[in-house]
Amino acid sequence: MSVGPRAEERAWLGPRPAAIEMAATLFAGVTGIMFAGVGPLLLGALEHAGRLSAAQIGQAGMVELLAMGLAAGLTGALAGTRRLRPLTIACGLLMALLNAATMWCDGWALVVVRGLNGVPSGALIWLMTAMIVRAPRPERWAAIYLTVQTLAQFVVVATLGPWVVRPYGADGGFAVLAAMSLAAALAGFAVPRAFEPLPVAVDEPGGLPSPRGLTALAGAFCFNAAILAVWIYVEPLSRQAGHPAGTADLALSLSLAAQVVGGTLATLLAGRMRWLPALLGSQVAMAALMLLFARLPGQGVFLAGSALFGGLWMFSAPLLTPFVIEADPTRRAAVLGSGAALLGCSIGPLLASLVVSDNDVRGCALLGAGTMAAAMAIVLAVHLTRRAVILTRAA
């Protein structure tokens, strides 16, 4: 069938999953991404206990995120879309084993174990992404996923800190993650048995994403790299600006609350707004906020900017899904969207570390603004060169 640049699917690609299958897939996907939210708390507790060095905190986090991104991008190609229940069960059990093993490791062994854990975690993220791209409103499901994972991470972090990590240390937190992983394995009995194969373009018979789809993924990579390059340094930025102690913690809390609001708004407006002006407008505003952070504003402006930044972040992130689908209507590139986002999240802080010093971290904000500008340029270039694509159903 011929798919124009603004054509939009009104039905699921393949059979519509039952409600229990959607819920199980969502739970598995949230469990897969959970460490991204609770990792700073648990890795910090490990460093405090002398089981990781300060440098190994960053190395463990980066390795796990990189493994997540690669697994989220490669699982579909390697495992296919037919045996989803055994895949989910196996990933849940492996995550439970690795989270339990973390309780007995330290130093480089712990870094390796966390890197290994990124593989099944990324596979569960792929499972959720594969469902999202087959939905009639992918941006709505992307917003739901982002909002639910943010809420879940907030609840788990708020619970782990005072009730688990404080009395039992980091091992208690990893025991909780192991239990959640076992629950994800149980959810594997309820996920869809298989997904419908995605269509292929007649000019891309190998079924690979088109060059335009890969370019769109580069835009998603830059978007996430820009955000994390700045956000990972929120505490040093606040300290350099001379804010009172605790300002960064308050900024993070306000941002998290605003992220929930932004994700909810994106869910409600999905399909009712044009994604291009909403995405570009959000990107321009976030780049402006990054430049504002580089000027080291006062406490009130810093807190307000942090809240606005978080809201725009979660409002605009789901809009990358229709952008990538427009670039590659087969949706094969969109399946790789989570992997590109996670890779950006891991590389952004690494790049930022090259432009900051112990006495001045403002370079991270300038880098973030420049990288966001690159993301905007990619969005515009890909959209303005859109074309119709002839699709055929894969065998």
N, C-alpha and C positions, 0 to 999 in steps of 0.2 A: 504494500500500500504506500501511497505517497504521503509523506509527513512534512507539512510546511513548517516554517520557522516558528510560528506561534500555535501550531497544533497542540492539543492537550488531550491526553488519555482520560476518558471518563469512567473507565472500568479497570479492575485489577488485571495485570498481565498474568493470565492463568487463573485457576480457581481462587475465589476469595477465601482467605484463611478464616477458620471459625474464631469466635471471640477468645476461646481458651487457648488456641494456637497463637493468636496475636499477643495475648497476655504473657504466655510462656516465653515467646521470642523476645518480648520487651524485657522481661526479668533477666533472661540470659544475657542480653546486650548490656543492660545496666550493670550486672555483675562483672562482665568483662571489662568495663571501663572504670570500675570502682576504685582501683588502685591509683588512678590518675588524680582522684580527689583526696584520698586518705594517705597517699604516699608521703607527702611532706611531714605529716604528723608522725607517722610510724618510723620513717627514716631518721627524723630528728631524734626520736626516742632511742633508736639504735645507736646514734652517735653519742648521745648523752650517756648511754650505758657502756661506751667504750668498744662497741662491736663494729663500728664503722668510723673511718676518719671523716673529716669535713669534706675532703675532696671526693671520697667514695660515696657520699650522699648524692652529689650531682652525677657521678658516674653510674650509680645504680639506677637513678631515676631516668637518665638519658637512655641507658641500654634497654630498660624495660619498655619505654615509649617507642624506641626504634623497632624493637621486636614486635610490639603491638601493631605499629604501622605496616611493617612488612607482612605480617601474618594477615592483617585485615585486607591487604591488597592481593595476596597470593592464594588465599584459601579457596576461593571459588575456582581458580584455574587448576589447582592441585587436587581438590577434593570433590569438585562437581556439586551439583544441586539435587542429588537424588537420595542420599542417605543422611539426611539432616539430623534425625534422631540419634543414631549411633555417634555421629560427630559431636553433637552437643553433650551427650552423656560422657563421652571420653574426655572432652575438654573440661567439663566440670570436675571430673574425678582427678585429672592431671593437675588442675589448679589447686584443688584441695590438698593434694600430695605436696606440691611445691610450696604452698603457703605454710603447711605444717613443717616442711624441711627448713624453711627460713628460721623457724624457732630454734634450730640447732646449729645455725651457721653464723660465721662472722667474717669480716674482712672480704677478701676477694672471692671466697667461696659464696658468700652471701650475694655479692654483685652478680655472679654467674647464675645463681638460682633465680634471682629476680629477672634477669634477662630471659631465662628459659620460661618463666611464668608469662612473659609477654606473648609467647606464641599461642597458647590456648586462649588467652584473653583476647588477642586480636582476632582469632577465629570466631569467637562469640560476637565480637563487634561486627565482623563481616556478616554473620547470620542476620543481625538486625538491619544492617544496611541493605542486604539483599531483599528483605521484605519491604523496606522503605521505597526502593526504586521501582518496585512492582505495584505500588499503591496508585490509585487514581489522582491523589494529591500528595506527591512525594514531599513537598515542602511542609505540609501539615504534619506528616508523620515524623519528619526530621525535627520539627519544632517540639513535638510531643516527646521524642526520645531525649533531646537536649534538656528539656524542662524537667522530665522525670529523673534523669540522671543527676541533675544539679540538686534537686530536692533530696534525692537519696543520699548523695554524698554529704550534703549539709546535715542530714539527720544522723548519718553514721559518724561523721566527725564530731558532732556535738555530743553524741553518746559515748564514743570511744574515749575522748579526752578525759572527762571526769570519772566515768564509771568503769573503764577498762584499763586504759594506758596508765593512769595515775596509780591505781593500786597494784596492777599486775605487770606493768611495763609493756614494751612493744610486743612481746610474745602473746599477750592477751589479745592485742589487736589482730595479729596474724591468725590466731585461733578463730576469731570472729570471721575473718576473710575465708578461712578454710571451711567454716560452717556454711557461709553463703555460697561457696563454690559447690558444696555437696547439694545444697538446695537447687543450684542451677543444673546440676546433673539430673536431679529428679524432674526439673522442668523440661529436661530434654525428652522425656516420655510424652510430652504434650505439644512440642513444637511441630510445625508442618512436616510431613514425611518427605516432601520434595517441593521444589519451586519450579515453575515453568521456565524452560530455557529462554533467555533473552533473544530478541531478534538480532539479525546481523544485516549490515548494509551490503548491497550487492557489489559495491566497489571496495568492500573490506571483507572478502570471503573468509578470511582466517578468523573472523570474530573478534579481532583485537580492537581496542578503542582507536578511533580515527585520530589523525594528527591534531585536529581541532579539539577533540576530547582530551587528549594529553595536555594540550596547551591550557585548557580550562582547569585541569587538575593542577597545573603549575600556579594558576591564579589562586586556587584554594590553599595550596601550600604556602604561598606568600602571605595570604590573609592571616593564617594561623601563626606563621613564623613572626609576623609583625606584632601581633597581640602578645604572644608569650615573651618576645624579646623585651617588651616593656613591663609586662605584669609581673615577671619573675623578680624584678628589681623594685617593686613598690615600696618595700620597707627601707632599702637604702635611699631611695628618692625622698621619702618622707623625712628620714633622718638628716639628709643633706640640706633639706629645706629648713631645718631647725624646728620641726613640729614637736609638740609635747609627746612624751612616751605613750604608746598605745594608739597613736593616730593611724598607723598602718593597719593594725588589727581592726580598728573601726572601719577603715576604708575597705578592707577585704569583706567585712560583714555586710556593709552597705552595698558593695558590688554584687555579692552573692544574692541578696534580696532583690536587687534590680535585675539580675540575670533571670530570676524566676518570672518577674513581671515581663521582661522582654520576650522570653520564650513563650509565655502564655499569650501575649499580644500577637506574636508571630503565628501561633496556632489558630487564634480566632480570625486573623485576617488572611490566612492562607486561601488563595483562590479569589480573594476579593480585592487584591491590590496588584499593581504591576511590579514584578520583582525587580526589574532593572533600575528604575529611579529609587526604589526603596533601598536596594543594595548599595548603589553608588552614593546616595545621600548619607547612609550610615557610615560608609568607608571614609567619606570626606570629613564627617564629624569626628570619627575616631582618630584620624590623622591629625586634625586640629587639636584634639585633646592631648595627643602625644606631645605635640609641640608645646602645649600649655604645661604639661608635666616637666618638660625640659627647662622651663623658666622658673621652676621651683616656687610655685604659688603658695600663698598662705594656707593655713589649716582648713578654713571653711571652703575655699575654692577647691582645694585638693580633694576634700571629702565629696563635694558635689560632683567634681569631675570624675572621681572614681565610680560613683554610683551611676552617672550617665554612661560612662564607658562600659560598665558591666551590662547595663540594659541594652545598649546598642550592639554589643558583642553577641548576646544571645538572640536578639531580634534579627540580626543580619545573617548569622551563621546558617540557618535553614535555607536562606535564599540562594546559597551556593548550589543547592541541589537542582532547582530549575535552570540555573545558569549552565551547569555541566550537562544537563539533559538536552538543553537547546543546542549546545555544541556538538553533542553526540546522541542523537535521538534513539540509538539502540539501547541506551542506558548502561552500556558496558563500562564507560568511563565513570558513571555515577556510582557504580558498585565499588570503585576504587577510591571514592571520595573520602571515606573515613581513614583509609590508609594515608592518603595525601595530607589530610588534616593532622593526623598524629605525627607524621614525619615533620611537618612544619612546626608542631608544638615542641618537638625535641631539638630541632636545628635552630630555632629562633633564639633560645637562651644561649646556645653555644656561640652563635654569631655575636650576640650582645656581649658576651664575656670578652670578646676581642676588642671592644671599643670602650670599655670602662676601666677605671682604675680604683684603687682603694679610696682615693680622695674625691673622685668625681665620676658619678655614674650617669650623668646626663646624656652621654653618647648613646645609651640604650634607647632613649626616647627619640633621638634624631634618626637612629637606624630604623626604629619601628615605623616612623612616619614615612621614611623613604621606601621601605618595603611595602607598606600599605599603598603608596602611590604606584608602585609597580603592579600590585594586585589590581588596582583600579584600571591601569592601562591595559592589562590583559583582558579584564572583563569587557571593556569598550571594544578592543580590537576583535575579540572573538564574536561579540554580538553584532558588530557592524559588518562582519564577513560571513554571516550566517547564510545557509542555503538549504534547499529542500534535499532530503535524503530518501532514497528508495530502500524500504526495509523488506526483509523476508524472514519468515520464522525459521529459527535454527532447528536442525534435525534433532 
